């Protein structure tokens, strides 16, 4: 990953999208906060400035020193970045008469140095700003306009600096990816060599160099991230990798044995630890969501530490941390506000005395899956829906008991197997059932019942940052609801969650 693109984040909700679009071009990029620019820029071949919720006219507006970037490498300024260059370099930025938000069409495009190659006149772009550029900066040359935004794109004469008022990274900018490709490949001449094969080759070499003959312990979850991390480490250090899969009593029905069976043919050194009773005992009478997560995290560390101590001279803990986790921890405003604690973020207790290795920390979720495919991991495992670290504990609202776990495991199994048998599983990013802390009146066999209510949840997403509920067929929902009520003792009502993220979260706790 020698030919990097530097993305400076000014706090935009779209910054991760910029990175994803660049990665889709097989170009490696990294996001840094505008107030933490790397001191060594020698590995970067181009820079992109993101948008921002700030106004460049505000006193507290981000104002980084770009003297080591401008004129020294190709620069693309997006939205706030375009306004920033204008405002601080002889141009003028003023409030728009009307907020410029949503779809617009390019009414003028100048064929200029490949920037708008293969971009059609009237191409749709996405605007999202309340200020507008009234006057271009010194040496600015107009490249594009829309009906309402005269200075929609420009370049700076005498340097490889380009600026656009719209967002090329969002889906609604029809030729946005083409514009990014024009800038990065045709203008900046960044090689498109960031492929799954190249990543595997490079990261395995790095792991060999870093770990040498040290022993590494990894907590497997059965999910995509930890599995791909394990296979990469296994390629690098072989028998020096020790994998531990802990049953916390909150896995899906039969999942503990199913996951262990799945790993048998992968050449990994995996030990299964059944600590279900230990976890459930510690969760007794705890009903607050964050307290549940903390309790599970604490017990997991204790169990994991007990097992790690049985491995002589282990020096490293491997984790399946991925790039969105890293970005959140170095955001413009510091670590993001805690919505929910995450099981693989936040460091280790001092008593564990292990160094951390994270082979996937620079990859997005879809990239992890592509790397896994390159490594020959089974498609069924790579296609598994994400499953929360605390397991079913955060899908049981209120206090947890063995009986509630039994009920939810059976409901969840019917729902997930139903998605698979009806050919719907791969159309869903994540699905599960939630056991609600309410009972409802029902009638079964002419008798009154007063039993539990479960909610089914299925969402579509690319990375979990945002998500929409899936329009599952009514006939499917009817079939699954009937099966759950007929087969799961203790449930007499099923509902379907049609909330999107935001404002809701994917999990209920």
RODO-2510 file (C-alpha; in nm, 4 decimals, decimal comma):
residues 509
     n   res          X          Y          Z
     1     x     0,0000     0,0000     0,0000
     2     x     0,2655     0,2438    -0,1114
     3     x     0,0571     0,4837    -0,3213
     4     x    -0,1728     0,6439    -0,0667
     5     x    -0,4413     0,9079    -0,0996
     6     x    -0,4758     1,1349     0,2034
     7     x    -0,8336     1,2314     0,2972
     8     x    -0,8575     1,5208     0,5424
     9     x    -1,1769     1,4972     0,7443
    10     x    -1,3525     1,8216     0,8392
    11     x    -1,6300     1,6381     1,0214
    12     x    -1,8548     1,5492     0,7281
    13     x    -2,1004     1,2615     0,7563
    14     x    -1,9848     1,1635     0,4060
    15     x    -1,6101     1,1316     0,4726
    16     x    -1,6218     0,7529     0,5019
    17     x    -1,8080     0,7441     0,1722
    18     x    -1,5204     0,9287     0,0038
    19     x    -1,2821     0,6621     0,1308
    20     x    -1,5101     0,3824     0,0162
    21     x    -1,5385     0,5281    -0,3356
    22     x    -1,1603     0,5675    -0,3590
    23     x    -1,1068     0,2088    -0,2407
    24     x    -1,3568     0,0907    -0,5060
    25     x    -1,1089     0,2268    -0,7615
    26     x    -0,8457    -0,0124    -0,6168
    27     x    -0,6612     0,2845    -0,4662
    28     x    -0,5511     0,2796    -0,1041
    29     x    -0,6486     0,5823     0,1042
    30     x    -0,6419     0,6905     0,4665
    31     x    -0,8571     0,9349     0,6612
    32     x    -0,6974     1,1821     0,9023
    33     x    -0,8620     1,4634     1,1008
    34     x    -0,7861     1,8080     0,9562
    35     x    -0,6183     1,8936     1,2881
    36     x    -0,3866     1,5917     1,2804
    37     x    -0,2193     1,5974     0,9381
    38     x     0,0656     1,3415     0,9123
    39     x     0,4075     1,5015     0,9434
    40     x     0,5510     1,2675     0,6807
    41     x     0,3581     1,3044     0,3543
    42     x     0,6122     1,1239     0,1371
    43     x     0,3871     0,8192     0,0810
    44     x     0,0880     1,0235    -0,0362
    45     x     0,0351     1,0983    -0,4044
    46     x    -0,2842     1,3049    -0,3729
    47     x    -0,5061     1,4710    -0,1115
    48     x    -0,8846     1,5102    -0,0855
    49     x    -1,0492     1,7664     0,1454
    50     x    -1,3892     1,6541     0,2778
    51     x    -1,7077     1,8460     0,3380
    52     x    -1,8029     1,9758     0,6817
    53     x    -2,0986     2,0872     0,8957
    54     x    -1,9012     2,4089     0,9629
    55     x    -1,9213     2,7344     0,7712
    56     x    -1,5868     2,8740     0,6535
    57     x    -1,7110     3,2128     0,7757
    58     x    -1,7459     3,0961     1,1363
    59     x    -1,4826     3,1905     1,3932
    60     x    -1,4333     2,8261     1,4938
    61     x    -1,4165     2,6976     1,1346
    62     x    -1,1478     2,4339     1,0632
    63     x    -0,8406     2,6138     0,9296
    64     x    -0,5532     2,3698     0,8695
    65     x    -0,2128     2,4591     0,7315
    66     x    -0,2039     2,3177     0,3766
    67     x     0,1354     2,4615     0,2862
    68     x     0,2907     2,1126     0,2590
    69     x     0,0079     1,9956     0,0320
    70     x    -0,1035     2,2738    -0,2019
    71     x     0,1098     2,2937    -0,5124
    72     x     0,3166     1,9962    -0,3944
    73     x     0,0699     1,7187    -0,4794
    74     x    -0,2646     1,6986    -0,6611
    75     x    -0,5472     1,8274    -0,4411
    76     x    -0,9241     1,7810    -0,4712
    77     x    -1,1411     1,9985    -0,2471
    78     x    -1,5012     1,8836    -0,1912
    79     x    -1,7847     2,1127    -0,0701
    80     x    -1,6423     2,2752     0,2470
    81     x    -1,2955     2,2173     0,0996
    82     x    -1,3909     2,4143    -0,2137
    83     x    -1,5298     2,6966     0,0000
    84     x    -1,2216     2,6858     0,2205
    85     x    -0,9848     2,7394    -0,0725
    86     x    -1,1973     3,0279    -0,2013
    87     x    -1,2533     3,2005     0,1333
    88     x    -0,8886     3,2016     0,2411
    89     x    -0,7345     3,2709    -0,0992
    90     x    -0,8882     3,5809    -0,2532
    91     x    -1,2381     3,4510    -0,3265
    92     x    -1,5694     3,5144    -0,1545
    93     x    -1,8070     3,2818     0,0265
    94     x    -2,1481     3,4068     0,1396
    95     x    -2,4750     3,2602     0,2687
    96     x    -2,6970     3,1174    -0,0047
    97     x    -3,0294     3,2879    -0,0644
    98     x    -3,1834     2,9419    -0,0415
    99     x    -3,0213     2,6346     0,1122
   100     x    -2,8628     2,4342    -0,1686
   101     x    -2,9441     2,0774    -0,0779
   102     x    -3,0348     1,7782    -0,2922
   103     x    -3,0232     1,6954    -0,6611
   104     x    -2,8923     1,9399    -0,9211
   105     x    -2,7766     1,9075    -1,2825
   106     x    -2,4594     2,0366    -1,4455
   107     x    -2,5696     2,3086    -1,6901
   108     x    -2,2143     2,3991    -1,7956
   109     x    -1,9047     2,1791    -1,8061
   110     x    -1,5635     2,2845    -1,9369
   111     x    -1,3598     2,0070    -2,0951
   112     x    -1,0496     2,0658    -1,8880
   113     x    -0,7458     1,8427    -1,8412
   114     x    -0,9493     1,5220    -1,8138
   115     x    -1,1354     1,6304    -1,4972
   116     x    -1,4770     1,5961    -1,6601
   117     x    -1,3891     1,3208    -1,9089
   118     x    -1,6915     1,0962    -1,9732
   119     x    -1,9133     1,3203    -1,7572
   120     x    -2,2259     1,4223    -1,9464
   121     x    -2,3693     1,7706    -1,9590
   122     x    -2,6820     1,7718    -1,7377
   123     x    -2,5266     1,4967    -1,5233
   124     x    -2,6973     1,4833    -1,1833
   125     x    -2,4936     1,5846    -0,8778
   126     x    -2,5763     1,6111    -0,5074
   127     x    -2,5515     1,9443    -0,3256
   128     x    -2,5455     1,9849     0,0532
   129     x    -2,4466     2,3327     0,1722
   130     x    -2,5912     2,6574     0,3080
   131     x    -2,3023     2,8822     0,1919
   132     x    -2,2086     2,9420    -0,1700
   133     x    -1,8949     3,0552    -0,3536
   134     x    -1,9673     3,4051    -0,4888
   135     x    -1,6183     3,4697    -0,6233
   136     x    -1,3472     3,2218    -0,7227
   137     x    -1,0107     3,2313    -0,5433
   138     x    -0,7020     3,3911    -0,6958
   139     x    -0,6135     3,2176    -1,0232
   140     x    -0,9405     3,0221    -1,0118
   141     x    -1,0733     2,8907    -1,3450
   142     x    -1,4424     2,7977    -1,3689
   143     x    -1,5025     2,4349    -1,4702
   144     x    -1,8735     2,3717    -1,4093
   145     x    -2,2028     2,5311    -1,3077
   146     x    -2,5577     2,4254    -1,2241
   147     x    -2,8755     2,6274    -1,2639
   148     x    -2,8495     2,7675    -0,9098
   149     x    -2,4761     2,7333    -0,8378
   150     x    -2,2538     2,9238    -1,0774
   151     x    -1,9235     2,8159    -0,9216
   152     x    -1,9958     2,4441    -0,8919
   153     x    -1,6393     2,3408    -0,9878
   154     x    -1,3090     2,5170    -1,0515
   155     x    -0,9362     2,4616    -1,0686
   156     x    -0,6402     2,6746    -0,9642
   157     x    -0,4171     2,7921    -1,2478
   158     x    -0,0531     2,6884    -1,2004
   159     x    -0,1162     2,3952    -0,9638
   160     x    -0,2916     2,0582    -0,9699
   161     x    -0,5710     2,1807    -0,7434
   162     x    -0,9368     2,1131    -0,8229
   163     x    -1,2490     2,2010    -0,6273
   164     x    -1,6133     2,0971    -0,6494
   165     x    -1,9120     2,2310    -0,4563
   166     x    -2,1079     1,9053    -0,4864
   167     x    -2,0450     1,5614    -0,3344
   168     x    -1,9077     1,3066    -0,5843
   169     x    -1,8977     1,0358    -0,3184
   170     x    -2,2743     0,9974    -0,2736
   171     x    -2,4915     0,7665    -0,4801
   172     x    -2,7014     1,0562    -0,6147
   173     x    -2,4033     1,2099    -0,7983
   174     x    -2,4412     0,9903    -1,1058
   175     x    -2,0902     1,0457    -1,2450
   176     x    -1,9265     1,1038    -0,9055
   177     x    -1,7122     0,7914    -0,9196
   178     x    -1,5997     0,8862    -1,2714
   179     x    -1,4936     1,2322    -1,1493
   180     x    -1,2933     1,0772    -0,8648
   181     x    -1,1321     0,8358    -1,1103
   182     x    -1,0498     1,1209    -1,3504
   183     x    -0,8793     1,3154    -1,0726
   184     x    -0,6938     1,0275    -0,9075
   185     x    -0,5971     0,8182    -1,2112
   186     x    -0,5738     1,0605    -1,5050
   187     x    -0,4578     1,3742    -1,3234
   188     x    -0,2806     1,2527    -1,0073
   189     x    -0,1619     0,9301    -1,1776
   190     x    -0,2190     0,7195    -0,8651
   191     x    -0,1685     0,3464    -0,9447
   192     x    -0,4763     0,1248    -0,9007
   193     x    -0,2939    -0,1545    -0,7203
   194     x    -0,4902    -0,1954    -0,3969
   195     x    -0,6455    -0,5383    -0,4562
   196     x    -0,7343    -0,8243    -0,2188
   197     x    -0,4403    -1,0286    -0,3498
   198     x    -0,1990    -0,7390    -0,3005
   199     x    -0,3337    -0,6759     0,0504
   200     x    -0,2944    -1,0414     0,1527
   201     x     0,0615    -1,0558     0,0208
   202     x     0,1637    -0,7340     0,1936
   203     x    -0,0112    -0,7872     0,5277
   204     x     0,1198    -1,1439     0,5636
   205     x     0,4741    -1,0145     0,5045
   206     x     0,4184    -0,7390     0,7624
   207     x     0,2817    -0,9870     1,0178
   208     x     0,5805    -1,2185     0,9699
   209     x     0,8176    -0,9259     1,0250
   210     x     0,6299    -0,7918     1,3279
   211     x     0,5521    -1,1174     1,5092
   212     x     0,8596    -1,3264     1,4227
   213     x     0,8349    -1,6392     1,6420
   214     x     0,6052    -1,4836     1,9044
   215     x     0,2870    -1,6570     2,0109
   216     x    -0,0473    -1,4877     1,9442
   217     x    -0,3897    -1,5518     2,0994
   218     x    -0,7083    -1,4606     1,9126
   219     x    -1,0674    -1,4580     2,0319
   220     x    -1,2807    -1,6071     1,7549
   221     x    -1,6462    -1,5100     1,7340
   222     x    -1,7474    -1,7207     1,4359
   223     x    -1,8043    -1,4028     1,2374
   224     x    -1,6374    -1,2703     0,9245
   225     x    -1,3861    -1,0288     1,0786
   226     x    -1,2278    -1,2577     1,3385
   227     x    -1,2224    -1,5491     1,0922
   228     x    -1,0443    -1,3540     0,8183
   229     x    -0,8008    -1,2156     1,0777
   230     x    -0,7319    -1,5712     1,1973
   231     x    -0,6638    -1,7059     0,8471
   232     x    -0,4271    -1,4171     0,7693
   233     x    -0,2375    -1,4732     1,0934
   234     x    -0,2292    -1,8469     1,0312
   235     x    -0,0654    -1,7837     0,6917
   236     x     0,1949    -1,5675     0,8648
   237     x     0,2782    -1,7595     1,1843
   238     x     0,1030    -2,0994     1,1562
   239     x     0,1091    -2,2996     1,4820
   240     x     0,2067    -1,9931     1,6874
   241     x    -0,1545    -1,8733     1,6550
   242     x    -0,3912    -1,9948     1,9290
   243     x    -0,7623    -1,9325     1,8680
   244     x    -1,0182    -1,9376     2,1484
   245     x    -1,3931    -1,9521     2,0889
   246     x    -1,5930    -1,8782     2,4034
   247     x    -1,9537    -1,9835     2,4526
   248     x    -2,1068    -1,7053     2,6605
   249     x    -2,4440    -1,8785     2,6715
   250     x    -2,5872    -1,6044     2,4508
   251     x    -2,5058    -1,7459     2,1094
   252     x    -2,7644    -1,8564     1,8556
   253     x    -2,9208    -2,2018     1,8868
   254     x    -2,6523    -2,4737     1,8491
   255     x    -2,4025    -2,2077     1,7352
   256     x    -2,1204    -2,3091     1,9694
   257     x    -2,0854    -2,6572     1,8204
   258     x    -2,1730    -2,5446     1,4661
   259     x    -1,8940    -2,2857     1,4637
   260     x    -1,6390    -2,5303     1,6040
   261     x    -1,7367    -2,7790     1,3325
   262     x    -1,7044    -2,5088     1,0678
   263     x    -1,3459    -2,4338     1,1711
   264     x    -1,2341    -2,7984     1,1664
   265     x    -1,1367    -2,8010     0,7998
   266     x    -0,9619    -2,4639     0,7987
   267     x    -0,6306    -2,5666     0,9511
   268     x    -0,6720    -2,3375     1,2513
   269     x    -0,5723    -2,4226     1,6076
   270     x    -0,9080    -2,3593     1,7799
   271     x    -1,0099    -2,4328     2,1383
   272     x    -1,3764    -2,4129     2,2400
   273     x    -1,4495    -2,2931     2,5938
   274     x    -1,8023    -2,3424     2,7291
   275     x    -1,8470    -2,0698     2,9902
   276     x    -2,2241    -2,0247     2,9500
   277     x    -2,3109    -2,0678     3,3180
   278     x    -2,0372    -1,8250     3,4259
   279     x    -2,1767    -1,5498     3,2023
   280     x    -2,5421    -1,6083     3,2862
   281     x    -2,4690    -1,6076     3,6611
   282     x    -2,3029    -1,2654     3,6297
   283     x    -2,5968    -1,1265     3,4294
   284     x    -2,8579    -1,2237     3,6866
   285     x    -3,0859    -0,9287     3,7772
   286     x    -2,9059    -0,6871     3,5396
   287     x    -3,1516    -0,5162     3,3050
   288     x    -2,9767    -0,1918     3,2003
   289     x    -2,8281    -0,2328     2,8474
   290     x    -2,4895    -0,0722     2,9107
   291     x    -2,4505    -0,2622     3,2387
   292     x    -2,5126    -0,5882     3,0490
   293     x    -2,2444    -0,5027     2,7932
   294     x    -1,9971    -0,4118     3,0683
   295     x    -2,0673    -0,7340     3,2601
   296     x    -2,0245    -0,9477     2,9486
   297     x    -1,7057    -0,7644     2,8544
   298     x    -1,5644    -0,8129     3,2051
   299     x    -1,6419    -1,1847     3,2187
   300     x    -1,5099    -1,2369     2,8668
   301     x    -1,1781    -1,0780     2,9657
   302     x    -1,1632    -1,3014     3,2754
   303     x    -1,2377    -1,6200     3,0780
   304     x    -1,0057    -1,5212     2,7968
   305     x    -0,7272    -1,4353     3,0416
   306     x    -0,7673    -1,7721     3,2149
   307     x    -0,7287    -1,9494     2,8806
   308     x    -0,4411    -1,7278     2,7629
   309     x    -0,2474    -1,8132     3,0791
   310     x    -0,2529    -2,1769     2,9745
   311     x    -0,0491    -2,0867     2,6643
   312     x     0,3167    -2,0456     2,7465
   313     x     0,4885    -1,7193     2,6536
   314     x     0,1992    -1,5673     2,4618
   315     x     0,2852    -1,2037     2,3783
   316     x     0,0122    -1,0758     2,1454
   317     x    -0,3643    -1,0462     2,1389
   318     x    -0,5108    -1,0427     1,7863
   319     x    -0,8389    -0,8602     1,7212
   320     x    -1,0701    -0,8280     1,4221
   321     x    -1,0893    -0,4488     1,4459
   322     x    -1,1848    -0,2932     1,1102
   323     x    -1,1416     0,0566     0,9657
   324     x    -1,4753     0,2130     1,0746
   325     x    -1,3769     0,1372     1,4375
   326     x    -1,0433     0,3129     1,3829
   327     x    -1,2024     0,6158     1,2155
   328     x    -1,4502     0,6577     1,5007
   329     x    -1,1669     0,6595     1,7543
   330     x    -0,9736     0,9395     1,5793
   331     x    -1,2647     1,1554     1,4639
   332     x    -1,2386     1,5336     1,4255
   333     x    -1,4132     1,5934     1,7569
   334     x    -1,2141     1,3244     1,9386
   335     x    -1,3638     0,9852     2,0196
   336     x    -1,7293     0,9825     1,9226
   337     x    -2,0005     1,0051     2,1851
   338     x    -2,0670     0,6597     2,3261
   339     x    -2,3904     0,5284     2,1816
   340     x    -2,3028     0,1716     2,2800
   341     x    -1,9836     0,0106     2,4067
   342     x    -1,8113    -0,2083     2,1469
   343     x    -1,6400    -0,5310     2,2478
   344     x    -1,3238    -0,4827     2,0407
   345     x    -1,2547    -0,1141     2,1017
   346     x    -1,1006     0,0477     2,4062
   347     x    -0,7806    -0,1376     2,4806
   348     x    -0,6948    -0,4116     2,7289
   349     x    -0,6802    -0,4258     3,1078
   350     x    -0,3255    -0,3635     3,2283
   351     x    -0,3066    -0,7055     3,3944
   352     x    -0,3169    -0,8876     3,0595
   353     x     0,0249    -0,7538     2,9535
   354     x    -0,0358    -0,8339     2,5856
   355     x     0,0465    -0,6275     2,2799
   356     x    -0,2331    -0,5897     2,0251
   357     x    -0,2172    -0,6869     1,6576
   358     x    -0,5030    -0,5936     1,4236
   359     x    -0,4514    -0,7266     1,0685
   360     x    -0,7780    -0,5778     0,9350
   361     x    -0,7642    -0,2337     1,0911
   362     x    -0,7379    -0,0597     0,7517
   363     x    -1,0240    -0,2446     0,5783
   364     x    -1,3950    -0,1761     0,5419
   365     x    -1,6394    -0,4650     0,5935
   366     x    -1,6910    -0,5311     0,2221
   367     x    -1,3128    -0,5348     0,1729
   368     x    -1,2768    -0,7900     0,4549
   369     x    -1,5177    -1,0179     0,2690
   370     x    -1,3233    -0,9788    -0,0577
   371     x    -0,9976    -1,0614     0,1219
   372     x    -1,1671    -1,3640     0,2768
   373     x    -1,2739    -1,4841    -0,0666
   374     x    -0,9148    -1,4456    -0,1890
   375     x    -0,8038    -1,6577     0,1081
   376     x    -1,0465    -1,9323     0,0037
   377     x    -1,2790    -1,9024     0,3024
   378     x    -1,6183    -2,0653     0,2462
   379     x    -1,8843    -1,8355     0,0976
   380     x    -2,1377    -1,9379     0,3616
   381     x    -1,9112    -1,8138     0,6394
   382     x    -1,8209    -1,4920     0,4530
   383     x    -2,1883    -1,4246     0,3912
   384     x    -2,2870    -1,4556     0,7569
   385     x    -2,4835    -1,1663     0,8949
   386     x    -2,3067    -0,9578     1,1602
   387     x    -2,3879    -1,0713     1,5140
   388     x    -2,3351    -0,8493     1,8193
   389     x    -2,0441    -0,9248     2,0520
   390     x    -2,2723    -0,9397     2,3589
   391     x    -2,4875    -1,1872     2,1684
   392     x    -2,8545    -1,2342     2,2522
   393     x    -2,8174    -1,0403     2,5782
   394     x    -2,8903    -0,7142     2,3964
   395     x    -3,1829    -0,8729     2,2137
   396     x    -3,3465    -0,9686     2,5429
   397     x    -3,4830    -0,6427     2,6772
   398     x    -3,4669    -0,6392     3,0544
   399     x    -3,3164    -0,8989     3,2868
   400     x    -3,1766    -1,2211     3,1379
   401     x    -3,2753    -1,5731     3,2413
   402     x    -3,2021    -1,9149     3,0902
   403     x    -3,5690    -1,9469     2,9972
   404     x    -3,5638    -1,6172     2,8059
   405     x    -3,2469    -1,7245     2,6253
   406     x    -3,4172    -2,0526     2,5283
   407     x    -3,7218    -1,8700     2,3912
   408     x    -3,5161    -1,6243     2,1877
   409     x    -3,2808    -1,8905     2,0515
   410     x    -3,5781    -2,0877     1,9203
   411     x    -3,7469    -1,7795     1,7700
   412     x    -3,4216    -1,6628     1,6118
   413     x    -3,3534    -2,0066     1,4615
   414     x    -3,6955    -2,0165     1,2952
   415     x    -3,6491    -1,6635     1,1540
   416     x    -3,2947    -1,7138     1,0219
   417     x    -3,3623    -2,0592     0,8772
   418     x    -3,6783    -1,9210     0,7205
   419     x    -3,4821    -1,6433     0,5492
   420     x    -3,2423    -1,9044     0,4118
   421     x    -3,5074    -2,1497     0,2940
   422     x    -3,7041    -1,8731     0,1189
   423     x    -3,3942    -1,7357    -0,0570
   424     x    -3,4031    -1,4078     0,1372
   425     x    -3,0962    -1,4408     0,3604
   426     x    -2,8464    -1,2901     0,1149
   427     x    -3,0795    -0,9961     0,0472
   428     x    -3,0522    -0,8958     0,4129
   429     x    -2,7450    -0,7376     0,5762
   430     x    -2,8433    -0,8307     0,9313
   431     x    -3,1430    -1,0018     1,0862
   432     x    -3,2492    -1,1205     1,4274
   433     x    -3,5286    -1,1404     1,6812
   434     x    -3,5819    -0,9319     1,9945
   435     x    -3,7600    -1,0562     2,3062
   436     x    -3,9673    -0,7693     2,4447
   437     x    -4,0243    -0,7125     2,8189
   438     x    -4,4027    -0,7268     2,7794
   439     x    -4,6679    -0,9960     2,7733
   440     x    -4,9817    -0,9858     2,5635
   441     x    -5,3175    -1,1582     2,5792
   442     x    -5,3805    -1,4272     2,3206
   443     x    -5,6119    -1,7172     2,2490
   444     x    -5,4848    -2,0700     2,1845
   445     x    -5,7205    -2,3650     2,1667
   446     x    -6,0076    -2,1548     2,3032
   447     x    -5,7981    -2,0729     2,6099
   448     x    -5,6662    -1,7366     2,7174
   449     x    -5,2849    -1,6961     2,7101
   450     x    -5,0673    -1,4219     2,8524
   451     x    -4,7258    -1,4705     2,6957
   452     x    -4,4216    -1,2995     2,5459
   453     x    -4,4013    -1,0699     2,2432
   454     x    -4,1091    -1,0932     1,9980
   455     x    -4,0041    -0,8401     1,7341
   456     x    -3,8361    -0,9461     1,4115
   457     x    -3,5700    -0,7149     1,2646
   458     x    -3,4119    -0,7249     0,9160
   459     x    -3,2080    -0,4405     0,7665
   460     x    -3,0119    -0,3662     0,4504
   461     x    -2,6838    -0,1753     0,4743
   462     x    -2,3269    -0,1734     0,3464
   463     x    -2,1346    -0,1064     0,6667
   464     x    -2,3844    -0,0662     0,9495
   465     x    -2,3346     0,3098     0,9708
   466     x    -2,6811     0,3614     0,8225
   467     x    -2,9490     0,1009     0,7550
   468     x    -3,2982     0,0664     0,6089
   469     x    -3,5547    -0,1946     0,7090
   470     x    -3,6078    -0,4669     0,4516
   471     x    -3,9473    -0,5022     0,2831
   472     x    -3,9837    -0,8740     0,3472
   473     x    -4,2850    -1,0277     0,1699
   474     x    -4,6042    -1,0306     0,3769
   475     x    -4,6534    -1,3967     0,2932
   476     x    -4,3101    -1,4762     0,4394
   477     x    -4,3756    -1,2770     0,7563
   478     x    -4,7128    -1,4506     0,7963
   479     x    -4,5509    -1,7947     0,7601
   480     x    -4,2712    -1,7166     1,0073
   481     x    -4,5107    -1,5599     1,2587
   482     x    -4,7356    -1,8672     1,2520
   483     x    -4,4395    -2,1019     1,2900
   484     x    -4,2973    -1,9087     1,5857
   485     x    -4,6286    -1,8940     1,7716
   486     x    -4,7043    -2,2597     1,7059
   487     x    -4,3589    -2,3979     1,7886
   488     x    -4,2080    -2,1724     2,0570
   489     x    -4,3598    -2,2233     2,3977
   490     x    -4,4022    -1,8888     2,5717
   491     x    -4,4658    -1,6613     2,2680
   492     x    -4,8102    -1,5586     2,1447
   493     x    -4,7416    -1,2442     1,9404
   494     x    -4,4919    -1,1443     1,6671
   495     x    -4,4290    -0,7907     1,5368
   496     x    -4,1962    -0,6577     1,2628
   497     x    -3,9639    -0,3586     1,3202
   498     x    -3,9823    -0,1037     1,0352
   499     x    -3,7432     0,1553     1,1833
   500     x    -3,4389     0,2750     0,9906
   501     x    -3,0981     0,3863     1,1222
   502     x    -3,0969     0,6744     1,1986
   503     x    -3,3007     0,7596     1,3999
   504     x    -3,3138     0,4067     1,5440
   505     x    -3,0120     0,1785     1,5834
   506     x    -2,9930    -0,1689     1,4328
   507     x    -2,9972    -0,3376     1,7730
   508     x    -3,2573    -0,2366     2,0286
   509     x    -3,0008    -0,2142     2,3111
***
